[in-house]
């Protein structure tokens, strides 16, 4: 997977502000497809509705009714659409955990921003909590999607809504990137780099300060959050702030678990590698519990 990631040029892309700006422009002119692969129809039922102009997919297991609900918010550095390995993960959670999974296709930069997207994810979560109770709801996200997920959960708590379970895969937590451990991890990370990510983040934050919790959930209130599972890996620059956030959350009495994979790369639980299976099983068990 490392060879494939490097061959795709991900590190080269995120290492260059100019390349990221050009990439955003290209994706704005020629948007990528967000449609689920047709072969998923053999595993799950898929339907679509619209909300505020967003496509909202519902991925449902074929095993009858269930009270379990989840929202999955995909990653992609706020510039890339949901792709096949995201969809396969969604279908696996739906089937193995017997859970209805809502998949919002939120607007990416330059059309989307934190102030626009996070409240809608919080609204969707609030509706599910009202429908089936917080203990039956899981909010799942990877990478930038995990950033959005945690920000939405904090917004939900500020409304006085009971916190659902959070499952965060390689979340971006402090988008100032000021943690000194990031520079030490960076040479071993084959995927991400700070200079290009800053370009995407500047557009994502819009008029909000970089340390606004809607942008950087590290700075938000953790009181009232439901149980949190964070999956991180040692060759991933987001690993530094995962440790810092867990320390902060535990100090304030939050039920948080950090699962760290030595030698793995960014969002490894989503990748088609043997090491990901154990992580996905843990995720499924949490959603089904």
N, C-alpha and C positions, 0 to 999 in steps of 0.2 A: 504493500500500500504506500509506503514511503516513496518508492521509486515511481509509482504511478502519480502520486501527488506532485512530486518534483517535475515529472515529465509534463504534467498539465500546466506547469508554470505558476502555481499558486503563490509560492514564496516570492517569485520575481514580480508578480502582480502587486501583492500587498507591500512589497518593499519600495514601490515607486509611486509617489503621489500623482505624477503625470499619467502613468498607466491606469491608475484607478479612475482618474477624471475621464480619460478617454473611454474606459470600459463602461462607466456609468452612461456616458453619452451614447455609446453604441447600443446598450441595452434599452435605453429610452427610445431610440429609433426603431430597434428590432427587439421587442420584448420576448422573453423566453416563454415557452408554454408552462403552465402550471397544472395541466390536466393529469389525473392519476393514470398510471398504466392500465391498459385495457385488461391485462391478465389478472389484475386484482379482482375483477368481477367474479372470478371463480372461487374466491375466498370469502368475500364480504359483499354486502349490499352498499351501494354508494348513491347518495342523492345530493342535490344542490339547491340552495336558496340564496337570496341576496339580501345584504344589509348595508345600508349607506353606500351602495354601489359595489360592495365587496362580494365576491363569490364565497359562500360558506358551505363547505362540504360536510356531510354527515356520513361517517363510515360505521356501519352497523354489523355486528356478528349475526350469523344465520342460525343461532341457537335459541331463538325465542326472545322473550322480553328480559330486560335486565335493568337494575336500578343504578348500575355503575355508569359514570359519565367522565369524560376527559376532554380537555382542550389541548390540542397539539399546535404549538407555534413554531414554525420552521426557522432554521438559521439560514445564513448566507450573507453575512456582513452587511445587512440592510440593503444590499444591491442585487442579490441573486434570488431567483424564484425557488420554490419547493421543487425537488427533483426525485428521481426514482428511489434512492435509498431512504429518503424521508417517508415516501408513501409505503414502502415495504415495511418499515418500522411501524407505521400507523396500523396497517392491516394486521401485523403480528400482535400488537397490543389489543386490538379489537377482538381478535379470535381467541388468543390465549387467556386474556383476562376477562372475556365475556363483557365487553365494555363498549358503549357507544362513544365514538371519538369525533369531536367537532374540529374541523381543520379550517381556520380562517385564512383566506388568501389576502393578506393585508397589503396596502400600497407600499412600494419600495421607494427609496430616494431616486430622483428628486421630488417625486409626487407625494410620498408619505413622510411623516415626521413623528417623533415621539409623542408630541402633544395631541396628534390626531389619532394615532394607532392604539396607544396604551389604554385610554379610557374605553375604547370599544371592546378590547379583550377583557377588561374588567367587567363591562356590562354583560358580556356573554357568560363569564364565570358567575356573576351574581344570579343570573337567571337559572343556571344549573344548580347552584347551592339552594336557591329557593325551591326548585323542583324536587330535588332528591336529598338534600342535606349535605353539609360540608364533608362529612365522613365518607360519602359516596362519590366525591368529585376529586379528580386529580388534574392539576395544571402541569403540563409537560412542555419543555422547550429545549432546543439545542442551540448553542452558540448565541448569535444575536437574538434568536427566538427565546432562549432562556433568559436573556437580559429583559426582554419585553415581558416575559412571564412573571418574573420576580417583581418588576415595577407594577404590573397589573395587580398582583397579589397584595402589595403594599397599599395601592389605591383602594382595593376592596376593603382592607382592614380599616382604612381611614373613614369608610362609610359605615363602619360598625357591623360589617358582615363577617361571620365566622370564617376563619381561614381554611381553605381546602388543602389537601396534600400538594406539595411542590416537588417535581422531579426535574432537576436542572442538569443538562449535559453540557459541560465545558462552557459555563456562562461567562459572558463579559460583565463584570460587576462594577469596576471603577474605570470609566472610560477616559480618565485623565492619564492613565498608564504611568502613574508616578511611582509605583511600587518598584524599588530597586532590584528585586529579584527577577523582574521581567527581562532586563538586559542580560542577566546570567543565563536564563532559560533560552533566550532567543536563538542563539547559534544552533541549538539542537532541535528547534521547531522547524519542520520541513514545509509548513503550511502558511502560518500567519506571520505578519510583521507589522510594526506599529506605523511607519510613515504613511502607507496607503490606507490603513484603517482609519487614520485621523481624517482623511478626506471624506470618507463615507460618514463618519460620525459627525463632522461639522454640518453636513446636510441633514442628517437625522435629527440632531438636536434643535435645528431651526433657531427660534428666538430664545430658547431656554438655555440657562447656564449649563455648562458641562457637568456640574455636580448636582444638578436637579435630580431628584429620585426618579422622575420619569425617564431620564436619560441614563443615569448611573445609579442603579438601585443600591449600591454599596452604602450610599449616603442616606437611604431611607430608613424609616422606623421599622424595626423588626418585631416589635411587640404585637402580639395577636396573630402572627403568622402560624399557619398549620405546620405539621411536620415536614421537614425538608430533606431530600436526598440530593446530594451533589456528586456527579461523576466527573472526575478530572484525571489528567494523565501528566506524567512528569516532563514530556517533551511537547508542551503546549504552553504558550505564554499566558493563557488565562489561569493556569495553575497557581500562580503567585497570589492573585486576589481571591481565589477560592479558599486558600488557607486563611487569609486575613479575614474574610467574611465569616467563615466558620468560627474562628476565634471570637469575633465580635458577637455573633449570634448566641454562642454558648454562654458568654458572659452575661447575656440578658435573658437566659433561661429558655431559649428556643430549642425545640427538639430538632436537631440537625445532625445528619450523618454524612460524612465525607468518604467516598469510595475512590481511592487513588490507584491508578494502574501504572506500575513502573515501566518505563520504556515505551508506553503507548503515545499516540498522537491525538490531535484535536478530534473531538466527537467520535472517539473510537467505538462506542457502543453501537453506532449506526453503520459501521463499515462491515463488509463481508469478510471478516477474519475470525478465526476460532476464538480469539480472546474476547470478542464482543458478546459471545453467547451467554457467558455467565452474567455479564452486566444486564443484558436484556431480560434474562430470567429474573433477576432481582427487581427489575422495573415492573415486569408483569406481575410478580408476586405482590409488590406494593400496591399496584392499581387494584388487584383482585382482593386485597385483604379487607 
